[in-house]
């Protein structure tokens, strides 16, 4: 591999930051692909924007591997990622890992499943990683604001359970793929147990010393809330579909893939909550990040 970097797209997001930390710790040269590069970056940083095709070639040039993530909640992901995958082939990328989503392989029309097929058909040696919902959504992602500001989780998730997974575990598996090419090609990533949002709220409350409640919204209530926050209509439709899956119980599956790859069990939500208790200690304003 030498000094040829791995390009990490979406490197400024919740999962992207975990990826950068994990690959850097494992001594991989990293190239951060972001829409707004900082003026004085510490890690090699390049301009990468799915809406600006002219950024693809320079970002890929000279890279060894590609860690590919789609824009969040974007039904147009297949059209946006296809030219990147095609250019990766032309640029001589030797390995590609695509971050998909848990369960999309059961729906051939799902946008991320279509991207999976594009990666599989590219001719580039690949891994498809399918993580469930991130634990970090509660500590630093799109659910953190109402927990800190309103002492609550407001979602149309019903009483459906989800096998939440830490971004750190997802990143660990991605690093393993670039370290050990014998890894299997399709990996379904979950935490060690399935929890409903009331149980999650209870654990966050216990570690933070606050009374945190889960408010089971109707789908119409959830849509009205995110629409008032300025979320685009295509993303709202995507979000509706995601929580349809949760309410139906399809996000509750637990796999042993993290332990199979990393040789240890995935982090539990309780341990994650204990490690991130400071995230919920104060009622700070919402950070504004959606992931």
Protein Blocks (a to p, Z undefined) as FASTA:
>chain_A
ZZadcddehklbmklmmmmmmmmmnopacddddfbdcfbdfbdcddddfklmklmmmmmg
opabdcddddehiaklmmmmmmmmmmmmmnopabdcddddehklmmmkbmklmmmmmmmm
nopacddddddddfklmmmmmmlmmmmmnopacddekjadcddddfklmmmmmmmmmmmm
mbcfbdcdddfbdcdfklmmmmmmmmnopacddddddfklmmmmmmmnopafklmmmmmm
mmmmmmnopmmpccfklmmmnopacddfklmmmmmmmmmmpccdcehiaZZ
